[in-house]
Amino acid sequence: MTRNFAALTLPAAALLLATFGTTTASAQCLTCVNAVTVPSGNVLLGSALINFNASTDLANTGNGYFTINPQGVAAGTTITNQAYAAWCGAWHNSTLQQLTAPGAAMYNTYSSSFPSGYNPIVSGNTMNMVNWVLNNKQGTVQDVQDAIWLIMTGNTDTPASTTAQAMATAAAAQKSYIPNAGGVLAVLYAFGPNPLAKDITTAAGQLQNVLLEVPVPTVTQQGGCTTCVSSITLPTGGVTAPGSLINFNASTDDAKATGNGYFTTTLQGVGTGFSVANQAYAAWCGAWYNSTLQQLTSAAPLYSTYASNFASLYSPIVPGNTWNMVNYILNNKQGTVQDVQDAIWLIITGQTGGTPSATATALAASAKANPAYCPPAGGVIGIYYAFSASPIAANATAGATQLQNLILEVMCPTTGGQGGGGTGTPSLSMTKSAYPTKVNPFQKVTYTYVVKNTGTVALTGIVVTDDNATPTVAKDDFTVGTIASLAPGASATLTATIYPPVKESAKQTDDWGINWNWNGWGGNDRDDDDHDDNLPGGTLTCKDAGNGKLQFEYHEDKQLTDNSFGSSSSSDWGWRGHKFADVASNDSADFQVLDKSGNVKLGFRCDYVSPTSKFRSGYGTLGVTGGGGGVYTGDKTKVLSVETSLSRNLNRQSKYHTATTNSPSTSAKDGDFGHGYKVTVDTSVCGSNGFGGVKIPVIHNYPSKWYGCDARELHPTSSVATNTATATVKVGTTVLKATAKASVTIDASKAGWKDCGKY
């Protein structure tokens, strides 16, 4: 049986969805990928290939260009008889044959035995780049497949999308990439006995090679770990902790985000030259939850949970459990401090003080799969503070009569010898790039964020946000992703593919000949021929909302209008001021959704605010169902929701429900004084051509600051969008931040944008 891959082309109608990928390339993961084993002989292909479903199989679901089923695989290797997401590894129109005997060989793309003839034929490219793409997918399966083809052969069957090109470009900076445990790696299914073809004609005569996605396992003995734990040095005598224990704050101390323990305790009288110091440490209860915890004045010994002299009487009483499992938990925290503490109790005693959460239970289960776990450099190691000289009690009743032993978190030194009980210099840096750097309005851009730990202590819970190139509008900021942890010197890469904001220029449509600036600054002769493009129109932002929905927001320039009125009118309304009655049932905006060919597929007018019993204040937006709003082109059911900033202001808090004469002061922090619309539409209305952009034919302001009662038509104008990203992490009580910018030119000129006249 043969199969031609021309049949597997993704329809052009498929919407490109933005997804975010997080990766960390670190030496410890080389052991992880080397642990993936494949059968030594040939492997048969079992059931028929399963084609992908273009309407559902988006890249972020983990599905491949198709799925494939190996058959007859013996036990003992990572590969099993199951379905795998699969990708074409050579030319798009090569034949893929469902092999019977003798089958085909498989190769781990990180193995030293990987045949050189199957490497990318593009000079300088590596299979590691393909693995980077598989762990940082964006867009559709077609985008991912095209990115792989660009890396392997430099060609695709049809022009690759900007998303695919961006992935391939970003992968070029990852020639030595190694995926983390929990990621995926490519296993080559070598159907074709020949090396990759140098041209498409030769490729047509070859069998197609396939890349299977195989999960990267968690490997317990991580690189450099033994050196780290063996370098922990502790005082040989007892250590006191006379300071008061500091209890955790359940409302703020999230274990994963802050690294805080169940409480903290402070050591005293420790000499110099040890891995612990006279400082506070995150601490966890090491025995029964209801044991007594005594603030000792007499000394108690400290033990490394990896030391050869660790007392066996302190070992977990659950058969088969190890202290390595506890260390796994300390380095892989999830949920709250209570969840982490409960997981530790489940490992040591098998019980907790109540019903453990699903998070705690799952964390303990993961730890049990890591009985030989060893922390990486820059991670933490549990130091046992043995207040009690008795073995861990076999039941809660006996445990209640014992003093509580503690587990202190102490940093595992880096390979450079960093010690000091977790002390060191925290530092963070970030770089940011954009691809492409010049686009037309409503064309996506992929931003790449590389965050690096430039300090000497491990960082956990790093959050990267982006201001969406609108620094004065906070509500459209987005979170790029969260980096669980970074060891000193390690980097992590995140990506986001978004529509840059589009600046709009306005043209006056109601020409009064001589108009007065309402600020009282004098008359201005402004007829249509004199001011086509000299008015600020505002900013239009678009984003994918998932499930085929597009959300766009239009923020009108505050030089034209705002949401202040009555006695609280902003000063630039001039002597006439601004009245709520002028806005209600008068202001509106028209929007049109266009496909990629510039055809108007949906046209509608949005009501800004009207009297209605549907809202608590008695006023709110009626969207496209009333108050002058309506749908005049296309299917009205495709307009899914409409919000306006004034409607939100009046109905957000009860104290503002009656603010229909005088608006709240413009200094109020909980109000939105920009004049704006937020609309969600179903992009299926665009049909096979796909979404092409949003046009604003007319906005109505009664009145505006610059003109009287007027209407304007808007169109995109050329601009530069500069996105500022911020990476934030908390280290103790210190908050570290690193920022980076990337700029994109948006060309809306008639010369540079063929669809300029359609918007």
N, C-alpha and C positions, 0 to 999 in steps of 0.2 A: 504493500500500500504506500502510495506517495501522497504528499500534500504540498501544494504550492502556497507560499506565504503571501501572495498577492491578495488572497481572500481574507487576510487578517488585518486589513487596513482600517483604522478607527475612523468612523464617519466624521466629517468636518463639523457636524453639529455639536459634537461633544464639547461641553463647557470646560474651560481650564479652571481648575479649582486651586486656590492657594493652600499649601500645606507647609508646615514648618518642620525642619529636620534638626536634630541635635546629635552631634557626634563628638567623641573625644578620642584622638589617636594617641595612645600611650603604650609604652613598652610592655606593660603587664599583660596586654591583650594578645601579644604574640603567642603566648602559651595557650590562650583561649582558642585562637584559630587553628593552631597546630593540633589541638585536641580533636578536630573534626576528621574522622576517618572514613574512608570510602572502600568499597569492595575491591579486592585485588584483581579479580578477573572481570570479564565482560558482564554487563547487566542488560537484561532484556527490557524492552518497552512493553508494558502491559496493555491496558485498555486504550481505546481511542483517545486521541488528544481532545482536550476540552477547550473549545474556543472561549475567549473572553466575551463578556456582555458589555458592549459599549455604554449602555445606559446606567450600569451599576458598578462596573469594575474600575473604579478610579484608582490611581496609583497609591493614594494614601490608605487604601484598604488592605494593602499587602498583596493583592492579586497580581499575577504576572500578565504578560502578553497572551499567555494561555497557561494551562496546567498540564502536567505530564505525570504518568504513573509508572515508576520502575516496577519490575516484577521479578519474583524469585530471588530476592536479596536475602542472603543468610544472615542470621543474628550475629551481633558482635561488632557492627560498624555503626556510624552515625546515620547513614542512609538506611531507610526502611521501606517497606512496600506500602507506600502511601502517595497521595497526590502532592506535588510540589508546584509552587509558582515557578514559571519558566519564561525565559527570554531568548530570542534569537541572537546567537553570538557571532554570526558572520554576515553575509549579504542578505538583503531582504527578500530576494527572489530565488534563493537557493531552494532546492528540494529538501523537504523533511520526510524521511522514510520511517515508517513504523517497523522497526527491525524485529525479526524473529531471531533465530540462531544465525550467527554466533553472538549477537548482541553488540554492545559498545562499551568502551572503557570510560571510567570517571576519574577526574582529577580535582583535588583541592587546589584552588587558585593561589594558595599561599604555600603549597608544598614545594620542596626543593626538587621534586621529580616532575613538576609541571612542564610539559613539553614546550620548548621555546617556539616551535612553529605555530602554536596557537595564540601567541601574544598578539596584541594589536599591531597592525601593519603601519599605523600612523607613527612616524618617528618620534621617539621620546615618551609615547603613551605606555601605560602599564595596566595590568589587570587590577591593581589596587584602585585605580580611578573608577573602574566599573563597579567595584565593591563600594566605593564612596557613593556612587549614584544610587545603588540599591538601598543604602541606608539613609539617603537624603532625597527621597522621591518628591517630585512636585508635579502638579497637573494631572494629566491622564496617563493611562498605560501607553498610549502612542507617544507621548512626550518622553517617557522613560525609555521606551524602546529606541526612539530616535537618538536620545543622548548616548545610549550604549553603542549604536551604530556609528555615531560621530567619533567616539573614542576608538572603536575597533578599526574602522575602515575609512572614516572621514567623509562618508556619504550616507544619504538616506534616499528612500524611493521618491518621496515628495519633499518639498522644502520644509525643513524642521521649523517648528514654532520657536518664538523667542524664549519660551520656557525651557524647551529642550536644549537650545543653544546655551542658555544660561547655566543649566546643569552641567553640560559638557565643559564649559569654560571654568566653572567653579571646581570641577573635578581635576582640571589640569594643574591646580595648585595642591593637589592631594596625591601625588605620585607614589608616596610611601604610606598611604593610608592603611590603618589596621582597625577593623571594627571592634567595638566593645562587646563584652559578654552581654547576651540578650539581643544583639543585633543580628544581621544575616551576612553570610558570605556566599560567593558564587562557587558552585561546583560544576566544572565543565563536563558535559555529557558528550563525548567525542564521537558522534555519529559519523562524521566525515573523517576518513583516515588521512586526508591531506591538510597541509598548513592552510592558513587563511589565504584566499585568492587575492591577487594583486589588482584584479579588475573584474568588473561585473560579468563580462562574457565568460571568463574562466569559472567564476563562482556558480554560474547557472548549471554547470555540469557536475557540481559537487553536492554531497549530502550536507545538510545544515547541521552545524554544531549548536548545542543548546546549553544555556546557563541556568542551573537550578538554584533557587534560594534555599539555603539551609541555615537553620538557627545556629548562632554561635553560643556554645555552652558557657556556663559559669565554671571557671577553673579555680580550685581552691588554693593551690600553691602558686601564687602570683610572683612575677619577676621581682627580684630584689628583696623579697619579704623576709627570708631567713636572716639576712644581714640586718634588717631593720630591728626585728624583735630581739636578736641576740645582743644588740648594742644598747638595750635598755639597762641602765645601772640604777640600783636602789640602795639606800642605807642598809647596813647589816643589822643595826639595832632597831628599837622601836621608834615610832614617830607619833607625836601628839597632834591633836586637832582641837584645841581648847576654844576656838572661836565658835560663835553660835552657828548652827546649821541654817542655811538659807533655803526656805521652802520654795518650790516652783510655783509659778502663777499659771493656773490651768487655762486662763483666758488668753494668755499671750505666748506662753512658752511652747511653741510647736517644735517638736523634737527634730523634724526634718529640716525646718527652716532655720532654727537658731542654734541647734547643737546643744542646748541646755539639757542638764540631767533632771532626774526626778527631784533633786535639790542640789545645792553646792555645799562643799565643805572646804575649809582652809587649813592647810598643813602648817606646822610651826616647828622651828628648831632643826630644820633640815640643813645640813652642811652643803658646801659647794661641790661641784663635780659630779652631781647625780642627775638622772633624768627627771626627777621631781624637784620642785622648789617650794619655797614658802609663799604659796599663792593659793587662790581658790581653784577648785576643780569641779567639773560636772561629776555628779555621783549618782549611783543607782543602788538600790537595795539588792543584796546578793543572796538572801535566804528567804525565810517566810515573811509574807506581807505583814503579819501581825507581831513579828518579833520586836523586842524592845531595842531602841536605838539610843545608846548612852553617849553623852558628850564626855569623852574620856579625858582625864588629866594625866593618867598613867599612859605609858607608851604602848603602841600596838605595831606589829610588824607589817611590812608591805611585801607582796609577792607579785612578780610578773606571771601572768597566766600562761606564758610560754616557757617559763624557766624550768630547768631540770629539777630544781629544789621545790617546785610547787607542791604543797602538801596534798596528798591524795584524799585526806579526810574532807577537803573542801570541794571535791568534785561533785558535779550534778548527781542527784540521787535517781534521776530517770535513766534507766539502763540504756547504754549506747550513746547518751548525750555527752558532749564535750564542751570545754570552755572555749574552744575555737568557734563554736556556734554562737556563744554570747558575743565574741568579738565580731563575728559576722553581723550581728544585729547592730552593734555600736557603729559599724561602718556603712550600714545600709538602712538607716532609720526611715520609718514611715509613720505618718499620722502624728499623734500627740505624744507628749511625754508619758502619759498613762498607757498608751498603746505599746510603747517601747518597753516600759517597765513590766507590763503584763507578759510580753513576749519573753523577756529575760526569766521571769518566774516560771513560765511554761517550760523553758529549757531546763532550768535548775531543779524545780520541784514538781512540775506537771500540773500545778494549780495556781490560781490567782485569788485575789480577795473578793472577786465577784465574777460575773460573766464577761470573759474577754471579748473585745470587739472583733469583727471580721478582719480588720487590719492587723490586730495583734496576732490573731491565729495564723493568718497568712505569713506574717513576718517570721513567726516561730517555725512554720513549715519550711520556709525557704532556708532558714538557718540549719534545720535538720539535714538538708541536702548538702550541707557544707561542713561535715564533721572535721575536716582538716584545714579549714580556712585559715589564711594568714594575711594580716592587713598589709596594704601597700605602703611604701614610703609616703609620708605625709598624711596617712590615715591615723586612726587612734588604736591604742591597745588597752585592754582592761587591766588595771593594777588592783589586786585584791588587798583590801585593808582589813586585816583579820582582828577585829575587836574581840571575837569569841574564839576560844581554843577548842571548842567542841565540834564534832562533825556536823554537817548539815542534818537537821532533824528529819526523821522519816514521816512526821505528820505535823499538822498545824498546832496541836496541843503541846507537843514537845518543843516546837519552834518558839512558842510564846514565852518559854522560860529562858531562852537564850538571848544574848546580845546580838544585835544585827550586824553582820559583816557587810562591807561596802565594796563597790566596784568603782574605781576612779578612772576617768578618761584621761589618758596621757598620750601625747602625739608620738607616733612611731617615727623616728628620725628619718630624714631624707638620706639619699646615698652620699650626700655631702657631709653627713655627720651632724645635721641639725638636731639639737636636743633641748635641754632646758625645760622639760616637763610641759611641752606644748607651747613654750614661748617662742617668739620669732617675729619677723616683720611681715605683716600682711600687705600685699600689694596686688593691684589688678590693672590690666590694660585691655584695650579693645581697638580693633581696626574694622573699618566698614568699607564695602565697595558696592557698586551698582552695575548691573548689566541688563540691557544696554544703557549707555549714558545719554543717548538722545532718542526721543520717542515723539510720536504724535499724541494728541489727547486721546485718552481712553485706551492706551496701549500699556500692557503690564511691564513692570520692571522687577527684576529679582535682586534683592539686597542680600549680601553675605556678611555675616558678623563673626569675627574671630576674637574670642575672649581668651586671654592668657593669664594664668596665675604667675605673676612676676615676683612674688614674695617667697618666703621660706616656711609658710604654714599652709596647711590644706584649707581650702575654701569650700563651703557647702551652701547650697540654696541660692545660687547666683541667678538673678532675674534680669532679663534683658527686655527693655521696652523701647518703643519708637514713637516719636511725636507726629508721624505721618505728614511731615513737612508743613504742619500748621501749628507753630509754637504758641500761638495765642488761643488755640482751641484745644482744651484738654480732653474733651469728651470723645474725640476720635483717635486718641492715642491707643496703641495696641501692644499687647505683650507678645514678643517674638517667641519666647520660650524660657524655660527654667533649666539650668544646669545643676544637676544633683550635687556633684562634687568635682573639684579640680585639685589635683596634687600640685605641689610646687613645680613650676616649669611646664606643666601640662596646658594644652589648649583645647578649646571646644569650638566647633563651628555650627552656627545656626543660619537658616535662610528664611526669607519671607518674600513671596511674590505677590505684589499688590499693584493697584492702579494709583499712580501719583495724582495728587489733587490738581484740578484744572482751574486756572484763573479765568474769570469771565469779564468781558468788557460789555458796556451797555450803550445802546443807541436809543435816543428819545423818539417815541412814536407819537405822542400827543404834542404837537408843535403849537405853542401859544405865540410864536413870534418873539415878543419881548417878555421874558420871565424874570421874576424877582427872586433873588436868593433869599430864603426865609430867615437867614441870619441877619438880614438887614444891611448887607454889605454893598448893596447897589444893584442896578439892573444889568442884565446880560442878554445881548442879542444872540440867541442860540437857535438858529433854524437847522433843519436836518442836515443840510450840506456842510455845516460848519463843525458838527460835533458827532460824527458817526461813531468814533471809537475813543472819545476822550472822557468817558465816565467810568468810574470803577463799578464793576458789577458784583463782585464777590467771588466765592470759591465753591466749586462743585467737587465733592469727593465720592468715589464709588468703591464698593468692596463686595466680594463674594460673601454671601451669608450662608452658604451651604444648601444642599438639597435643591439646586436649581434656582435659588433666590438671589436677587441682586438688591443691595441696599445702597441708596445714594442720599447724600445730604447736600443741600444748598444753603450756604450762609451768605446773606446779603451784606455788602460792605456797610459798615457803621457810618460812613460819611453820607449815606443815603437815608437810612432809617434805623430805628432800634426799638426795643420793647419798653422804653421808659415813657411815662405819660403823667398828666396831671401835675401836681405840685413837685413830683420827683423827676420831671422831664430833664434830660441832660441839657447842659447849657447850649450845645450846638443846635438845638431846635429854635433858638432865637426868641424874639419877643412874642411870636405867635404861640409857642409851646406845641404840645402834642396831646391830643385828646383821645381817650380810649374809644369814645363813640365814633371817631373817624375811622378807627381800625376795624371794629367789629362789623362783620358782614360786607366789608369793602375790599380789604387786602386779599390777594390771591396770587398764585403763580401757575403758569402752564408748563407742562413737561412733555417731552416726546422721547420715547425709547426707540432707537434705531438699530437695525441689524448691520452686519459688516459691509453690506452693499449700500448703506445710506438710506434704506427704505424706512419710513416711519411705520412701525408695527403697533405702537400704542401711543395714543395722544390723550391727555387729560388735564383738567384744571383742578388744583387743590385749594380748598377753602382754608384761610388762615385761622380765623376764629369767628364764631357766630353764637348767638343765644341758643341754648339747647339744654334740655333737661337730662341729657345723657351724661353730663359732667357735673361734679359736685359744686362747682362755682356758678353753674348756670351758663357758662360759656366754655366753648372748646371747638376744636377743628371738626368739621363734618367731612373732611377729606374730599372724596369724589362723589359723595352721596347727597350733598345739600349745601346751602349757603353760597351758591354760585359755582360749586364744584361739580364736576361731571366728567365722563369719558366720551370723547368725540371720535376717536379712532381706535379700532381694535376691540378686544374682549375685555369688558370691564372687570371680570373676575380675576384678571391677571394683576390688577392693582391690589396688593395684599394688605397694605396698611399705610396710613399717613399720620405723621405726628408733626406738630409745629412747636417752636420754642415758647411762644406765648401761651399756647394751650397747656403745655407742661408747667409753666410758671404758675398759672392760676389754679391748677388742680393738684400740685405736688404736696403742699402742706395746707392744713386748715386755716392757718393765719393769713394765707393769701387768697382764700376763696372769695373774699369780698373786696379784693384789691382791683376793682374795675373802674374806680374813679382816679385814684392815685396809685401808681405802681410802687412797689417797694423801692427803697433807695438803691441806686446803682452800685452802692458799696456792699450790698447784701451778698454774702458768699454762696447762698444756695439758690440764686436765680440765674437765668440765662437771658442776658439783655441783648444778645444778637438776634436779628430777625432771620429765622431759618426754618427750613422744611426737611423732614426725614421721611423717605418713601421707600417701601419695599415692594418689588415687583417680581413676578414669575418670568424668568428669562425664556421659558419655553415659547413665549409669544414671538420670539425672534425667529423661530423655525430653524431650518437647516443652515441658514447663513450664520447663525450665532449672534451674540450681543456685540453691537458696534459702538454704542455710546449713548449719551443723553443730551438732548437739545432743550434749551429754555427759550421758547418763542417769545414769551412776554411775562413780565412781572408787573403787578399793580400795587402801588403804594398810595394811600389816601390819608395824609399827604406824604411827601418825602421831605428831607431837610433841604435838598438843593433846588427842587422844583416844587410846584404846587401839587395838584392832583394829577398824577402822571402815570404813564405806562412805558415800559422799556422792553426792547427785545435784546437778548443777550447772545453772545457768541464767544467761543474760546479765544484766548489771546496767548501769544507766546510768552513763556516765563521760565524761570528756573526753580525747580522744587528741591529744597535742601532738607533732607531728613536727618534729624539728630537722634541717635540712639544712646541709651544709658544702661550700663550694666551696674547692678546694685547688689551688694552682699553685706551681711551683718557679721562682724567678728567681735564676739563679746558685746560690749556696749558701743562699739565703733561701727559706723556705717561707711563702707567704701563705695566710691562711685567712679566709673570710667565712662567717658563719652566719646563718640566718634560720629563724623558726619559723612554723607555722600550726597552729591548733587547730580540732578538729571535735568537736561534741557528739554523743555516741551515745545516743540515747533508747531505752532498753529497757523503759520503763514501760508498764503496762497501758493507760494513757490515751493514750500517744503511739505505741504500736506494736501494730497490729491482730493481728499474729501472735505477740505475746508469749507467750500460753499454749501455743503449739506448741513452744516451746523450753525 
